[in-house]
Amino acid sequence: MPLNFAKIRLMKRFLLISVLLLFSLANTTAGQSPELEAKIRRSVLAREYSSAIAELQKLRTEDEKRFNSGDYDYLLGRLAESSGDLAVAAASYQATVVRDSQLKGYALKHLSQIARSTGNLMLERIYLTEIMLLSPDSFLARGAELRLARNSFESSNYGETIRILTNGSRTSARSQIDANVREMRSLLAESYLRSDQPDAARAIFSELINTFPNQEQPDDVALGAAKGLDILNGGDGRKAPALSEAEHIERANIYQFNRDFADARLHFEAVIANYPNGANAAEASFQIGRGLLQKPDHVEALKWFERVLEQHPNSAQAKDALLQAAAAYGRVGRSKESMNRYLSFIDKYPQDEKLDRAYLNIVDLLRDRGEDTEALKWCEKTRDVFKGKMPEAVAIFAAARIHI
């Protein structure tokens, strides 16, 4: 399972807050902190959390009043949670809540997270609701409200999800400033879709596709919106829905950027089939080849690159298709075809910024075939063509490797 680095960073942040809390408490009792409290601080600062937990439990036994007044139960909860002891963490957070501590809201938040991590969505809802009742205008309540919406969605209660996300008192008023507003709008659209309200879902999905922050880098929300619109337009996962050429390209590009190459291919194939003479036919063929390279399936990718060269020789994509085909031939052991494509690239595009790839890859092909003399000749050619530039240095290094 991949590490959740965002969660790890969040846990470290709260541990830091706990450390600062300890220092704050130390300042309020400067000069009279018991030795045990000092040991706790030293253990936390040294990240010796198991020792800190043992010392906190000892403090609770020896001086419960001081333990409670110092909010050490919350610190114990944080340390136990970070150590994976959820039972001790939950009990400590509960104690913080029962005492009506100033950290009660934070304790409730962590209790809700523990409930969610164990799959208890009902208990999570209880804690989230309590946070909202405790401090309805706080940032904790904002996060609780949005998590409550997702909780309802995960419980298949789409009507409640819609109610929460369309709550005009808070959510809509905040929508212009929340960083996660797109994710929540996506959740709302999904809820409309699953509640058989296609028009409402389509309006939001279309908005999300047209408004992602960087038009060159479609985000995950745009990907979800594209999938939602495909369903609404009649797509079935085996064939793209009937769309205009521009819509096919738009959705294909969203899928391709997010590495969903299978769905991207459906739309690219639709462009080729329905608009063979359109402006995007060459691009569609080339992008299918690129997607296949990622699988990797070099043999199948070659067919699409060669298709670009045969059917769209004067297109903007032909140049890159030629270079990609040369590389793919080399990877499947067809060095002669690879060499011919690189030579063709050098001949057709002598001023291209990727020209050095062709020269240097020819050197590699010849060396791999054991033709060291020819490889050294191409090293010299590369040095002559790219004199004073980085490829010259690479060619010198390649020649040195051959000699060695």
Beta strands, then each sheet from edge to edge (+ up, - down):
end
